[in-house]
């Protein structure tokens, strides 16, 4: 069989030379096609359009997970605490309601949550800023449960509704009996009262606000007593506390799940 000199490859391997040429032609064709697509793409979509398209991803269903919701809200000024309660059961809502009507309810045991519907309670912050931030992490059309309704405009120009909750503030009272040493200085009661306020939550003697406990967080009797005993000049102390000034107890205060405790200076008495 005669072989053309142009088809020769090193060592006279005509087959290898043919394959090499065919592969080279194919690579050139692919490169030409891709180069054209990349050049056209750069001309069609600007950097600003690319960023806008990227932002829209966050409005797809499923983007609003619990940690993403908390991160978005805690980044806002004035937000002190966030509680996210959600029902992740995948069943159909009607079937789920028939079978487990008393399960997967909100922390206050009053609102049944549809599957995938979060109930978000936010302490502090500006409501419209909260709604806008939630709109960026919760998928459009995702139902939310709450007693405050707000609206935001998503990246597609649609007006969306969101519901949020605000915690109830529970006013607490404390009665303290001090067993003083000779080193206890006059006026130290005010320092002790500030220690209690910083732990419970409230405004201290210098008009500084202290967050204290979070939403639904237990007020520990032992932890509060430790703060009192941190004062120099005390031998020991006793503490009674609660939300009813006529029925104070030497025990923890169990804060309702969608509430935050606080105490006023005038609610702290020494005996």
C-alpha positions in Angstrom: 0.0 0.0 0.0 1.4 3.4 -1.0 1.7 6.0 1.7 1.9 9.7 0.9 4.9 11.4 2.4 2.6 14.0 4.1 0.9 11.2 6.1 4.2 10.0 7.4 4.9 10.2 11.2 8.0 9.5 13.1 9.1 6.0 12.4 6.8 5.7 9.4 3.7 5.2 11.5 0.9 6.3 9.1 -1.9 5.3 11.5 -0.6 7.4 14.4 -0.1 10.4 12.1 -3.7 10.2 10.9 -5.1 10.0 14.4 -2.9 12.9 15.5 -4.2 15.0 12.7 -7.9 14.1 13.3 -7.5 14.9 17.0 -5.9 18.3 16.2 -8.7 19.2 13.9 -11.3 18.3 16.5 -9.6 20.3 19.2 -9.5 23.3 16.9 -13.2 23.0 16.2 -14.1 22.8 19.8 -11.9 25.7 20.7 -13.5 27.8 18.0 -17.0 27.0 19.2 -16.2 27.7 22.9 -14.3 30.9 22.2 -17.3 32.2 20.3 -19.6 31.3 23.2 -17.4 32.9 25.8 -17.0 36.1 23.8 -20.8 36.3 23.2 -21.5 35.7 26.9 -19.2 38.5 28.0 -21.0 40.8 25.6 -24.5 39.8 26.6 -24.2 39.8 30.5 -22.5 42.6 32.4 -20.9 42.3 35.8 -23.9 44.1 37.4 -26.3 41.7 35.7 -24.3 38.7 36.9 -24.4 40.0 40.5 -28.2 40.6 40.2 -28.7 37.0 38.9 -26.6 35.7 41.8 -28.7 37.6 44.3 -31.9 35.9 42.9 -30.6 32.5 44.0 -31.2 33.5 47.6 -34.9 33.8 46.8 -35.3 30.2 45.8 -37.3 27.9 48.1 -35.1 26.2 50.7 -32.6 29.0 51.2 -33.9 30.0 54.6 -32.5 27.5 57.0 -32.4 28.2 60.7 -28.8 29.2 61.0 -29.1 31.4 57.9 -32.1 33.1 59.4 -30.4 33.7 62.7 -27.2 35.0 61.0 -29.2 37.5 58.9 -31.1 38.8 61.9 -28.2 39.1 64.3 -26.4 41.2 61.8 -29.1 43.9 62.2 -28.6 46.7 64.7 -30.6 46.4 67.8 -31.5 42.7 67.5 -30.9 41.1 70.9 -32.1 37.5 70.5 -33.8 35.3 67.9 -35.9 32.2 68.3 -36.7 30.0 65.2 -39.3 27.3 65.7 -40.1 25.2 62.6 -41.9 22.0 61.6 -39.7 20.0 59.2 -42.1 17.1 58.7 -42.5 16.4 54.9 -46.0 15.0 55.0 -49.0 16.6 53.3 -50.5 19.3 55.6 -54.0 17.7 55.8 -52.6 14.2 56.6 -50.2 15.6 59.1 -52.9 17.6 60.8 -55.2 14.6 61.1 -52.5 12.3 62.5 -50.6 14.5 64.9 -52.7 17.5 65.7 -51.0 18.0 69.1 -47.4 17.7 67.9 -45.0 20.2 66.3 -46.7 23.2 67.8 -45.1 26.5 68.5 -43.3 27.0 71.8 -46.3 28.7 73.4 -48.4 25.6 72.5 -51.0 27.7 70.7 -50.1 27.7 67.0 -49.8 24.6 64.9 -47.1 25.0 62.3 -47.6 23.7 58.7 -44.7 21.7 57.4 -41.8 24.0 56.5 -43.3 27.1 58.0 -41.0 28.8 60.5 -42.2 30.8 63.4 -39.6 33.5 64.0 -39.5 35.5 67.3 -37.2 38.5 67.3 -36.3 40.6 70.3 -35.2 44.1 69.4 -34.5 45.6 66.0 -36.6 47.6 63.5 -39.5 45.6 62.0 -39.1 46.7 58.4 -35.3 45.9 58.5 -36.2 42.5 60.0 -38.7 41.8 57.2 -36.3 42.8 54.5 -33.5 40.7 55.9 -35.8 37.7 56.2 -36.9 38.2 52.7 -33.4 37.6 51.5 -33.0 34.2 53.2 -36.6 32.7 53.2 -37.8 31.4 49.8 -40.5 33.4 48.1 -43.9 31.9 48.9 -42.7 30.1 52.0 -45.5 30.4 54.7 -44.5 32.0 58.0 -46.4 32.1 61.3 -46.7 35.2 63.4 -48.9 38.0 64.8 -47.0 40.8 63.0 -47.4 41.1 59.2 -44.9 42.8 57.0 -44.2 43.1 53.3 -41.0 43.3 51.1 -40.3 43.4 47.4 -38.2 40.4 46.2 -35.6 40.5 43.4 -38.3 39.6 40.9 -40.3 42.7 41.7 -43.0 40.7 43.5 -44.6 41.9 46.8 -44.2 39.1 49.4 -45.7 38.8 52.8 -43.9 37.7 56.0 -45.1 37.2 59.5 -42.9 37.6 62.6 -43.4 37.5 66.4 -42.2 39.8 69.2 -41.5 38.3 72.6 -43.6 39.2 75.6 -41.7 41.0 78.4 -42.1 39.4 81.9 -41.5 41.7 84.8 -39.7 40.0 87.7 -39.3 40.8 91.4 -36.5 39.9 93.8 -36.1 39.9 97.6 -32.6 39.6 99.1 -31.5 38.9 102.6 -27.8 39.7 103.3 -25.6 38.3 106.0 -22.9 40.9 106.2 -19.3 40.8 107.5 -17.7 43.8 109.1 -15.9 44.6 105.8 -19.3 45.2 104.1 -19.3 48.9 103.2 -22.4 51.2 103.3 -24.1 51.5 99.9 -23.0 48.1 98.6 -26.7 47.2 98.2 -26.8 49.3 95.0 -23.9 47.3 93.6 -25.7 44.1 94.4 -28.9 45.4 92.8 -26.9 46.1 89.6 -25.5 42.6 89.7 -29.1 41.2 89.8 -30.2 43.6 87.0 -27.3 42.6 84.8 -28.2 38.9 85.1 -32.0 39.2 84.9 -32.0 42.0 82.3 -32.9 45.7 82.8 -31.5 49.1 83.3 -28.8 49.6 86.0 -28.0 52.5 88.2 -26.0 54.2 85.5 -28.9 54.0 83.0 -27.2 51.2 81.0 -29.5 48.6 79.5 -28.5 44.9 80.0 -29.9 42.1 77.9 -29.8 39.5 80.7 -31.6 36.3 79.7 -32.6 35.4 76.1 -36.0 34.5 74.7 -37.5 31.8 76.9 -34.3 31.3 78.8 -34.5 30.1 82.4 -33.6 32.5 85.2 -31.3 30.4 87.4 -31.6 30.9 91.1 -28.1 29.6 91.7 -26.6 31.8 89.0 -28.2 34.9 90.4 -27.1 34.1 93.9 -23.5 33.6 92.8 -23.5 37.1 91.4 -24.8 38.5 94.7 -22.2 36.6 96.6 -19.5 38.0 94.4 -19.8 41.2 96.4 -17.0 41.8 99.0 -18.1 41.8 102.6 -20.8 39.2 102.4 -20.9 36.0 104.5 -23.9 34.6 102.8 -27.2 35.7 101.2 -30.7 34.4 100.5 -32.7 35.2 97.4 -36.4 34.9 96.6 -37.6 35.7 93.1 -40.5 35.4 90.6 -43.1 37.2 88.5 -45.6 37.5 91.4 -44.3 39.8 94.2 -46.7 38.1 96.6 -45.4 34.6 95.9 -41.6 34.8 95.5 -39.7 31.5 95.8 -36.2 30.3 96.3 -36.1 28.5 93.0 -35.5 29.0 89.3 -37.9 31.1 87.2 -39.1 29.2 84.1 -39.5 32.0 81.5 -42.4 31.3 79.1 -41.0 30.2 75.7 -41.8 33.3 73.8 -41.0 35.8 76.5 -38.0 37.7 77.9 -37.6 38.5 81.6 -36.5 41.8 83.1 -36.4 43.5 86.5 -36.6 47.1 87.6 -34.5 48.6 90.4 -37.6 49.3 92.5 -38.5 45.6 92.2 -35.4 44.6 94.2 -35.8 44.8 98.0 -33.4 44.0 100.8 -34.5 42.6 104.1 
